[in-house]
């Protein structure tokens, strides 16, 4: 009976990871300022399977949120840009940098931007000037999935290695410390 209960709990946890990823990906594509990689890596501490469901949910949410921001910007560019301008730690220089990436590389700029600190939402509000919605979503897929999968893989691998040396509580504290350090550095850099 205990195995059945654990199996049911595991299924619920997987659904929760996918739904949380969907919500987080959607929010980060529009108004939220913390990337879904935080959730994905937290799931990876528990299991690779859980992380993959969080990746799938986050990717789906990013595509929906990015498409919504694209369409909004297509019809009301000033309002869409104002929302993104209001997001904490999004300096004006990132808009210019995203525009340069898109002008030089087209949709590939979205993938490059994923690893250069440019929030995805900036590409979403600028994309109607550069590419069709279909092209934007097509480039969103590799642009998001590469980074999300990399975050899951690194976190899962590190957790697996650290679990042989540390207690589980220390692994979770190490994860939290790493994200606090990443965001502290990022926000300090963006505040300059």
N, C-alpha and C positions, 0 to 999 in steps of 0.2 A: 504494500500500500504506500509505503514511504517513497518508493521509486516513481510511482504514478503521480504523487503530489509534487515531487521535484520536477517531473516532466511538464506538468501543467504550469508550474511557476516559471520554468524556463521559457515556455511558449509565451506567457504573458510578458516576461521581461523582453523578449525579442520584439513583440508588438509595441511595447512601450518605447524601446530604442528606436524603432522605425518611425513611430508617430512623433516622438520628441525630435528626431532628426528632421522630419518633414517641417515641423513648426519652426525649428531653429534655422533651417536653411531658408525658409520663406522670410522669416524676420530679418536675417542677416542680409538677404538680397535687397531689402528695402529700407529698414530703419534701425536695426540693431547693430551694435558695434563690436560684438564678440563673435568670432568665427565658429562655425559648427565643429571645427577640428577639436575644440575643447570637449564637447560631448562625445565625439567619435573616439578620441583617445581615452576618455574615461571608460567607455564601453570596452575598449580594447584591453584595459587592465583586467577585466573579468574574463573575456573570451574573444577570440577572433571572429566567431560567428556573430556574436552580439555587435561587434564593431562593423561588420559587413552590413547588417541591417540598418545601423545608424548611418552608414555611408549611403545606402540606397535611399533612405528617407531624406537625408540632407541634400542629396543630388536632386531628388524630385522637388523638394521645397525650393531649392535654388533656381531650378528651371521655371517653376511656376512664378516665384517672386521676381525673377529677372524678366520674364515675359510680361508680367504685369507692369513693372517699372518701365520697360521699353514702350509698351502701349500707352501708358500715361504720358511719358515724355514725348511720344509722337503727337499726342493731341494737346497737351498742356506742358510744354517743355519748361517754362519758368517755374511752375508749381512743383513739378517732379524734381527739378534741380534744387529748389528751395528746401524740400524735405531732406535730400541728401546733404545739402549744406548745413542743415541743423544737426546732423549726426555728430556726436562728440568725436574729436580727434580725426577729422577729415579736413585737412588744410587745402586751401585753394590750389596749391602747387600740384596736388595729386590729380586734379582735373586736367591740368595742362599735360602732365606726364602721361595720363591715360590716353589723352587725345593724340599725343606724339606716338605712343605705342600702336594705337589703332591706325593712324595714318601711315606708319612705316610698315606695319605687319598685318594689317587687316584683322580678321578674326583671331589670328594667332596671338595678337596683343592681349586677348583675354587670358590665354594660357600663361603667357609671360607675366602678366599682371598678378596672377595667382601667387607667384613666388617673389614679387617685388614690393609687397605691402600696399598695393592699390586695392581699395575695397571694390568688390565686384559690382556693387550698386552704382559706382561711377561709370563703369562701362555700360551698364544697363540704360542709364539716362542719356548717355552720349551716342549710343549705338544707332538710333534712328537716322542720324545724319550720315552714317557711314555704310550701314548694311541693312538687309531685310531682316524681318523677325525670324524667319526660318534659318538664315545664316547665323544670326546671333545665338539662337538656341542650339544650333549644331556645334558652335564653338564653345558654348557653355558646358556641354557634356565633357569634353576632354579637359577644359579649363578648371572644372570643379572636381571631376573624378580623380584626376591625377594627384591633386593635392590631398583630397580626402583619403584616398587609398594609401598614400604615402604616410599621412598622419597616423592612420590605423596600424599600418605595418610597423612603423617605428615604435609606437607606443606598445603594441603587442610584443614585439621583440625585446624591447627594454624591460617590460614587466616580467616576461618569462625569464630573462637573465637575472634580473634583480631579485625575483622570488627565491632563487637558490641561495641568495646572500642576505636578504633582508626579510623582516617580518612583513606581512601584508599591509599593516598600518603604515610602515615606513615607505613602502612602495607608493601608496596613495598620497602620503605627504610629499614624497619626491615629485610625483605628478603635479600636485598643487603648486609646489614651489617653482617647478619649471614653467608652468603657465603664468604664474604671478611675475616671474622674471621676464618672460617673453613680452607680456603686455606692459610691464613697467618700462622696459626698454623701448618698445614701439611707441607708447604714448609720450614718453619724453622726447623721442625723435620727432613725432608729429606735432608736438607743441612748440618746436623751434621755429 
